[in-house]
Amino acid sequence: MMFKNIYTTLKKPPLYEKSAVAFWDDQYISKQMLKAHLDPDFEGASRKLSFINQSAAWISKLLPPTDYPSLLDVGCGPGIYAERFVKAGYQVTGIDFSRRSINYAKESAANQGLDIAYNCQDYLKLDLNADFDIVTMIYCDYGALSTADRGNLLSRVYQSLRPGGRFLLDVFSMAAYDRFEEKQTWDFCLADGFWRQDAYLALSGFYRYAPNVTLEEICIVSEKELVPYYLWTTYFTAETLSKEAASAGFKVLNVFGDMAGNPGTDESQTLAILLKK
């Protein structure tokens, strides 16, 4: 029976099927995610600290707070960018669906005397009753969404911006898709692993979904449970991302190689796009 359950669980799911459990808000997993976010040398959750500083400085130069004073950071996590934005002179609001990250962000801002409005909310239900000059969505969160959810998000961001407002986001490029390797792995943890505090077996599958989507499926097997998690990534070209944004009413102003404004090349693993309402 166990083998049959594992086999059924590990079968490739339909495109963009969602995890049954919101692991980013799990009491234990969210603690491990927060640690990853705050590690200055780890790029699995946030980028390295040196790039974050470079990126925040570039954004404040590209869209100076004197011209664009109010900023909404969508998927703000523990406030790593939000704190840099408010120090640069923006009026900052951050939104994230992880209670642990938002609580950490609020505490960190209070300890530093920073005036940042944080909201624990699903950004797919974004409704802050405010008009912003800038909306940012950083570290390729946009590509983790399904086609329908991306359309929903674009619509909500569009409604949240003032006329002439800017939306800046980044995604993984097709060069990153080309480097994706299909494989299956397993990892056994006795205690204090990323996914569980007690012993578990993690069975992982890395799959391509043509033409521009991948899935990392992690199945957690323990004495008590059998739980799959789905991590989707959609990859873009400048053309496909621009077309998707234009369908929501945005005008494309510029495309960059990354969130620090570097020019894109055929080898660039990301691209960033600046949109105007």
C-alpha positions as CSV (number, residue, x, y, z in Angstrom):
1,M,0.0,0.0,0.0
2,M,2.8,2.4,0.9
3,F,4.6,1.8,-2.4
4,K,1.4,2.4,-4.4
5,N,0.8,5.6,-2.5
6,I,4.3,6.8,-3.2
7,Y,4.1,5.9,-6.8
8,T,0.8,7.8,-7.2
9,T,2.1,10.8,-5.3
10,L,5.3,11.0,-7.4
11,K,3.5,10.9,-10.8
12,K,4.0,14.1,-12.7
13,P,1.0,16.3,-11.9
14,P,-0.9,18.4,-14.4
15,L,0.6,21.7,-15.4
16,Y,0.5,24.3,-12.6
17,E,-1.2,22.0,-10.1
18,K,-0.9,23.6,-6.7
19,S,0.5,22.1,-3.5
20,A,-2.3,21.1,-1.1
21,V,-0.4,22.7,1.8
22,A,0.9,26.3,1.9
23,F,4.4,25.3,3.0
24,W,5.7,28.9,3.0
25,D,3.5,29.5,6.0
26,D,4.1,26.2,7.8
27,Q,5.3,26.8,11.3
28,Y,8.5,24.8,10.9
29,I,9.3,25.2,7.2
30,S,8.8,29.0,7.3
31,K,11.5,29.1,10.0
32,Q,13.9,27.4,7.7
33,M,12.9,29.7,4.8
34,L,13.5,32.7,7.0
35,K,17.0,31.5,7.8
36,A,17.7,31.1,4.1
37,H,16.4,34.6,3.4
38,L,18.7,36.1,6.0
39,D,21.9,34.2,5.0
40,P,24.0,36.8,3.1
41,D,25.9,34.2,1.1
42,F,23.0,32.0,0.0
43,E,21.0,32.5,-3.2
44,G,18.2,29.9,-2.7
45,A,15.7,32.3,-1.1
46,S,17.2,35.8,-1.5
47,R,20.1,36.8,-3.6
48,K,23.5,37.4,-2.0
49,L,23.8,40.6,0.1
50,S,26.3,42.2,-2.3
51,F,23.8,41.9,-5.2
52,I,20.9,43.1,-3.0
53,N,22.7,46.3,-2.1
54,Q,23.6,46.8,-5.8
55,S,20.1,46.2,-6.9
56,A,18.4,48.5,-4.3
57,A,20.8,51.3,-5.3
58,W,20.1,50.8,-9.0
59,I,16.4,50.9,-8.5
60,S,16.5,54.1,-6.4
61,K,18.6,55.7,-9.2
62,L,16.3,54.4,-12.0
63,L,13.1,55.4,-10.2
64,P,14.2,58.1,-7.7
65,P,11.9,58.6,-4.6
66,T,11.7,62.3,-5.4
67,D,9.7,61.4,-8.6
68,Y,8.1,58.1,-7.4
69,P,7.6,58.5,-3.6
70,S,5.3,55.6,-2.7
71,L,6.5,52.0,-3.3
72,L,4.8,48.6,-2.8
73,D,7.1,45.6,-2.5
74,V,5.1,42.5,-3.5
75,G,6.4,39.3,-1.9
76,C,8.6,41.3,0.4
77,G,9.6,38.4,2.6
78,P,11.4,39.5,5.8
79,G,11.9,43.1,4.5
80,I,15.4,42.9,3.0
81,Y,14.6,45.2,0.1
82,A,11.9,47.1,1.9
83,E,14.4,48.4,4.5
84,R,16.8,49.5,1.9
85,F,14.0,51.3,0.0
86,V,12.8,53.2,3.0
87,K,16.4,54.2,3.8
88,A,16.6,55.5,0.2
89,G,13.7,57.8,0.9
90,Y,10.6,55.9,-0.3
91,Q,7.3,55.5,1.5
92,V,7.3,51.7,1.6
93,T,4.5,49.1,2.0
94,G,5.4,45.4,2.0
95,I,3.1,42.5,1.4
96,D,3.8,38.8,1.9
97,F,1.8,35.6,2.7
98,S,4.3,34.3,5.3
99,R,3.3,35.3,8.8
100,R,6.8,34.5,10.1
101,S,8.5,36.7,7.5
102,I,6.1,39.6,8.1
103,N,6.5,39.3,11.9
104,Y,10.3,39.4,11.5
105,A,10.1,42.3,9.1
106,K,7.9,44.3,11.5
107,E,10.2,43.6,14.4
108,S,13.3,44.5,12.4
109,A,11.8,47.8,11.2
110,A,10.7,48.7,14.8
111,N,14.2,48.0,16.1
112,Q,15.7,50.3,13.5
113,G,13.0,53.0,13.8
114,L,11.9,52.5,10.2
115,D,8.4,53.4,9.1
116,I,7.3,50.6,6.8
117,A,3.7,49.3,6.5
118,Y,3.8,45.6,6.3
119,N,0.7,43.4,5.4
120,C,0.4,39.7,5.7
121,Q,-1.8,39.0,2.7
122,D,-2.0,36.8,-0.4
123,Y,-0.9,39.1,-3.2
124,L,-3.2,37.3,-5.5
125,K,-6.0,39.0,-3.5
126,L,-4.2,42.3,-3.4
127,D,-6.5,45.0,-2.3
128,L,-4.8,47.7,-0.2
129,N,-7.0,50.6,-1.3
130,A,-4.0,52.7,-2.2
131,D,-2.4,54.1,-5.2
132,F,1.4,53.5,-5.5
133,D,4.0,55.1,-7.7
134,I,6.1,51.9,-7.9
135,V,5.4,48.3,-7.5
136,T,8.3,45.8,-7.2
137,M,8.3,42.0,-7.4
138,I,11.8,40.8,-6.9
139,Y,13.6,37.4,-7.3
140,C,11.5,35.8,-10.0
141,D,8.4,35.2,-7.9
142,Y,6.3,36.1,-10.9
143,G,7.3,33.0,-12.8
144,A,6.3,30.7,-9.9
145,L,2.7,31.5,-10.7
146,S,0.3,29.8,-13.2
147,T,-0.8,31.6,-16.3
148,A,-4.1,32.5,-14.8
149,D,-2.6,33.7,-11.5
150,R,-0.1,35.8,-13.4
151,G,-2.9,37.5,-15.3
152,N,-4.7,38.1,-12.0
153,L,-1.6,39.6,-10.4
154,L,-1.0,41.9,-13.3
155,S,-4.5,43.2,-13.1
156,R,-4.3,43.8,-9.4
157,V,-1.0,45.5,-9.7
158,Y,-2.3,47.7,-12.5
159,Q,-5.2,48.7,-10.3
160,S,-2.9,49.5,-7.4
161,L,-0.7,52.0,-9.5
162,R,-1.3,55.6,-10.1
163,P,-1.5,56.7,-13.7
164,G,2.0,56.7,-15.0
165,G,3.1,54.4,-12.2
166,R,5.9,51.8,-12.7
167,F,6.0,48.0,-12.2
168,L,9.4,46.5,-12.0
169,L,9.8,42.7,-11.8
170,D,12.3,40.0,-12.8
171,V,11.9,36.4,-14.2
172,F,14.1,33.5,-15.2
173,S,15.1,33.5,-18.9
174,M,15.0,30.8,-21.5
175,A,18.8,30.4,-21.0
176,A,18.0,29.2,-17.5
177,Y,15.4,26.8,-18.9
178,D,17.9,25.4,-21.3
179,R,20.3,24.7,-18.3
180,F,17.6,22.9,-16.3
181,E,18.4,19.2,-15.8
182,E,15.7,16.6,-15.5
183,K,16.5,14.1,-12.7
184,Q,15.3,12.3,-9.7
185,T,17.0,12.4,-6.3
186,W,16.4,11.4,-2.7
187,D,17.7,12.7,0.6
188,F,17.2,11.2,4.1
189,C,17.3,13.4,7.2
190,L,17.4,12.1,10.7
191,A,16.4,15.4,12.3
192,D,16.2,19.1,11.9
193,G,16.1,19.1,8.1
194,F,14.7,21.8,5.9
195,W,11.2,20.2,5.5
196,R,10.7,18.5,8.9
197,Q,12.1,18.5,12.4
198,D,11.8,14.8,12.8
199,A,13.2,12.1,10.5
200,Y,12.0,12.0,6.9
201,L,12.8,10.9,3.4
202,A,12.6,13.6,0.6
203,L,12.0,12.2,-2.9
204,S,12.5,14.9,-5.5
205,G,11.7,15.0,-9.2
206,F,12.9,17.7,-11.6
207,Y,10.8,17.8,-14.7
208,R,10.4,19.9,-17.9
209,Y,7.0,20.9,-19.1
210,A,7.3,22.1,-22.7
211,P,7.9,24.7,-23.9
212,N,9.0,26.9,-21.0
213,V,7.9,25.5,-17.7
214,T,9.7,23.3,-15.1
215,L,8.6,21.6,-11.9
216,E,10.6,20.7,-8.8
217,E,8.4,18.1,-7.0
218,I,9.4,17.2,-3.4
219,C,7.6,14.3,-1.7
220,I,8.1,14.1,2.0
221,V,7.8,10.6,3.4
222,S,7.7,9.9,7.1
223,E,6.1,7.6,9.6
224,K,3.1,9.9,9.8
225,E,2.6,11.3,6.3
226,L,3.2,11.4,2.6
227,V,3.1,15.0,1.3
228,P,4.1,16.4,-2.1
229,Y,5.1,20.0,-2.7
230,Y,5.2,21.6,-6.1
231,L,7.6,24.4,-7.1
232,W,6.8,25.6,-10.6
233,T,8.9,28.0,-12.7
234,T,7.9,29.6,-15.9
235,Y,10.7,31.0,-18.1
236,F,10.4,34.0,-20.5
237,T,12.0,35.8,-23.3
238,A,11.7,39.6,-23.5
239,E,9.1,39.2,-26.1
240,T,6.9,36.7,-24.3
241,L,7.0,38.7,-21.0
242,S,6.3,41.9,-22.8
243,K,3.3,40.4,-24.6
244,E,1.9,39.1,-21.3
245,A,2.3,42.5,-19.6
246,A,0.8,44.4,-22.6
247,S,-2.3,42.1,-22.4
248,A,-2.9,43.6,-19.0
249,G,-2.6,47.2,-20.2
250,F,1.0,47.9,-19.4
251,K,3.5,49.7,-21.6
252,V,7.0,48.2,-21.8
253,L,9.6,50.9,-21.0
254,N,12.8,48.8,-20.8
255,V,14.2,45.3,-20.4
256,F,17.4,44.5,-18.5
257,G,19.5,41.5,-17.9
258,D,18.9,41.5,-14.1
259,M,17.6,43.5,-11.2
260,A,20.8,45.5,-11.0
261,G,20.3,47.0,-14.5
262,N,23.0,45.0,-16.2
263,P,22.4,44.5,-20.0
264,G,21.1,41.1,-21.0
265,T,23.0,38.6,-23.1
266,D,22.1,35.2,-24.6
267,E,23.6,33.7,-21.5
268,S,21.7,35.8,-18.9
269,Q,19.8,33.6,-16.5
270,T,17.3,36.3,-15.7
271,L,15.7,39.3,-17.2
272,A,14.0,42.3,-15.6
273,I,11.3,44.4,-17.1
274,L,10.1,48.0,-16.4
275,L,6.4,48.6,-17.1
276,K,4.3,51.7,-17.1
277,K,0.6,52.1,-16.4
